[in-house]
Amino acid sequence: MTPEPLFLTADEIATLTGFRLPSRQVKWLSLKGWRFELNGNRQPIIARKYAEKMLGCGLPEERTFRPNFAAMQGA
């Protein structure tokens, strides 16, 4: 069993955006609010775990500890 790649493949990004041209992919990703980086060929790079989270199928993010300030104030 081989591990999944860290980034989406070019074909996966094309499927996600509906476009093969990197400039159109970048425009689509930007309009939808996706975070991405551009590689040296000006092609968008998207982390697989981020894509899974954005599509609602990733693992939930860890909850962070937040102090209960109301309890410290005696409220």
Number of C-alpha atoms within 10 A of each C-alpha: 3 4 5 8 10 12 15 19 14 15 12 13 21 16 12 15 18 13 16 13 11 18 13 14 20 22 13 16 18 12 9 10 10 13 15 16 12 12 9 7 7 11 17 19 18 21 15 17 16 17 19 12 13 13 10 10 10 13 9 8 7 6 6 6 6 6 8 8 9 8 8 8 7 6 6
